Amino acid sequence: MTRKIAIFVFDGVEPLDAIGPFEVFMSAEDDDGRALFDVFLVAETAAPVTASGGLVMTPRHGFDDMPPVDALLVPGGQGTRPLSERDDIQAWLRAKKAATPLLLSVCTGAQLLAASGLLKGRKTATHWATYDWLLSLEPGADLRRGARYVDNGDIVCSSGVSAGIDMALHVVERFHGPDVAVKTAHAMEYEYWPQGRVTGAA
């Protein structure tokens, strides 16, 4: 079974927040070399977006033609600040939460989930420099300071930038087991540190 993973991109997205997990899901294969995930970028429209540093990303889908997915990943970056104030983005995320088994966030992508009312009472991770901002958006979030990533079952949040790679490997492990996650990390020449997770109660 090939699972679909969408990564939401926007002007000002942090490149590694999106591309790190993209690489993980793209690299995950079964024993016969078949892809385990169909991973793609989605944006408000199918027009290219410009990430931090000037990297241009072209989404496969816009909001209007995005197919159902098994997981939606929301990365962070400077562009999250204006998006966190937009009611239409918040409404879209709430609708996707209702229709999608798993939401993922990297860095300040968690702030978009918080602004949308999706993190009240939930274990949450975000970039260390933005803890106060997250709690201003959702005082009821269970912020796990210093956690690499946290798993609520239906929402998984990671801290900043490179932590999204660890979170994505954790998601691979959830779907396909630790051996596949380790094999995927090895293919990427990346050290996977599952002990960085926080999944239980404090």
C-alpha positions in Angstrom: 0.0 0.0 0.0 1.4 3.4 -1.1 0.4 6.1 1.3 0.0 9.7 0.2 1.8 12.5 2.0 1.2 16.2 1.3 3.6 18.9 2.3 2.1 22.4 2.5 4.5 25.0 1.1 4.1 28.8 0.9 6.2 31.9 0.4 8.8 32.1 3.1 8.7 28.4 4.0 11.9 27.1 5.6 13.4 24.9 2.9 14.7 22.0 5.1 11.4 21.9 7.0 9.7 20.7 3.8 12.5 19.1 1.9 14.0 17.1 4.8 10.8 15.1 5.4 10.2 15.0 1.6 13.6 13.2 1.2 12.6 10.7 4.0 9.3 9.8 2.5 10.7 9.6 -1.0 13.5 7.3 0.2 11.3 4.8 2.1 11.0 1.5 0.1 9.9 -2.0 0.7 12.2 -5.0 0.3 11.6 -5.1 -3.5 12.5 -1.4 -3.9 9.0 -0.2 -4.3 8.1 3.3 -3.0 6.1 3.2 0.2 4.9 6.8 0.0 3.7 9.2 -2.7 4.9 12.5 -1.3 4.1 15.8 -3.0 3.9 19.5 -2.4 0.6 21.4 -2.1 0.1 25.2 -1.9 -2.8 27.6 -2.1 -2.5 27.3 -5.9 -0.3 25.3 -8.2 1.9 28.4 -8.9 5.5 28.2 -7.7 6.3 29.5 -4.2 9.5 31.1 -3.0 11.1 29.7 0.1 13.5 31.4 2.4 16.8 32.0 0.6 15.1 32.3 -2.7 14.6 28.6 -3.4 11.6 28.2 -5.7 9.3 25.2 -5.2 6.6 24.1 -7.6 3.6 22.3 -5.9 1.9 19.4 -7.6 -1.5 20.5 -6.3 -3.3 23.6 -5.2 -5.9 23.5 -2.4 -8.7 23.1 -5.0 -7.4 19.8 -6.5 -5.5 18.2 -3.6 -6.5 14.6 -3.3 -7.2 12.8 0.0 -4.0 12.0 1.8 -2.8 9.8 4.7 -0.8 12.7 6.2 -0.4 16.4 5.8 2.8 18.1 6.9 2.9 21.8 7.8 6.4 23.2 7.8 7.6 26.4 9.4 9.5 29.5 8.3 9.1 33.2 8.2 6.0 32.8 6.1 4.1 31.3 9.0 3.6 34.6 10.8 1.3 36.2 8.2 -0.4 32.9 7.6 -1.2 32.5 11.3 -3.4 35.6 11.0 -5.4 34.4 8.1 -8.8 32.9 8.8 -8.9 31.1 5.5 -5.7 29.2 6.2 -7.0 28.3 9.6 -10.3 27.0 8.2 -8.4 24.9 5.6 -6.3 23.3 8.3 -9.3 22.5 10.4 -11.0 21.0 7.4 -7.9 18.9 6.6 -7.7 17.8 10.3 -11.2 16.5 10.0 -10.5 14.6 6.7 -6.9 13.5 7.3 -5.7 10.7 9.6 -2.4 12.4 10.5 -1.2 16.0 10.8 2.5 16.7 11.1 4.3 20.0 11.8 7.9 21.1 11.7 9.2 24.2 13.5 6.7 27.1 13.4 4.3 24.9 11.4 3.0 24.1 14.9 2.0 27.8 15.3 -0.3 27.4 12.3 -1.9 24.4 14.0 -2.2 26.4 17.2 -3.8 29.4 15.5 -6.3 27.0 14.0 -7.3 25.7 17.4 -5.8 22.2 16.9 -3.2 22.1 19.7 -5.2 22.7 22.9 -4.2 20.1 25.4 -1.9 18.4 22.9 1.8 17.6 23.3 3.6 20.2 21.2 7.1 20.9 19.9 8.4 23.9 18.0 11.6 25.8 17.4 13.2 26.8 20.8 13.2 30.5 19.8 9.4 30.6 19.3 8.0 29.0 22.5 6.4 32.3 23.7 4.8 32.9 20.3 3.2 29.4 20.3 1.9 29.8 23.9 0.5 33.2 22.9 -1.5 31.5 20.2 -2.6 28.5 22.3 -2.0 28.8 26.0 -3.5 25.4 26.5 -0.8 23.6 24.4 1.3 21.1 26.3 4.6 22.5 25.1 7.5 20.0 25.5 10.5 22.2 25.6 13.6 20.6 24.2 11.7 17.6 22.7 12.9 16.6 19.2 9.3 15.5 18.3 6.1 14.6 20.1 3.4 12.1 19.0 -0.2 12.6 20.0 -1.4 9.8 17.7 -3.2 12.0 15.2 -0.9 15.0 15.4 2.9 14.8 15.5 5.0 18.0 16.0 8.7 18.4 15.8 11.0 21.2 16.8 13.0 23.2 14.4 14.4 22.6 10.9 16.5 19.4 10.9 14.1 17.8 13.5 11.6 17.3 10.8 13.8 14.5 9.4 13.7 12.6 12.7 9.9 13.1 12.9 9.5 11.8 9.3 11.5 8.8 10.1 9.4 8.2 13.2 6.3 8.4 10.9 7.9 5.8 8.6 8.5 3.6 11.7 4.8 4.1 12.7 3.6 2.9 9.4 6.2 0.3 8.5 8.2 -0.6 11.5 11.7 0.2 12.9 13.6 -1.9 10.3 12.2 0.2 7.4 12.9 3.5 9.3 16.5 2.4 10.0 17.0 1.3 6.3 15.6 4.6 5.1 17.9 6.6 7.4 20.9 4.4 6.2 20.0 5.1 2.6 20.1 8.8 3.4 23.4 8.4 5.4 21.5 9.9 8.3 21.7 8.9 12.0 18.2 8.2 13.3 17.8 9.0 17.0 14.4 7.6 18.1 15.2 8.3 21.7 14.5 11.9 20.9 10.8 11.2 20.8 8.3 12.2 23.5 5.1 10.1 23.1 3.8 9.5 26.7 2.8 11.6 29.6 5.2 14.0 31.2 
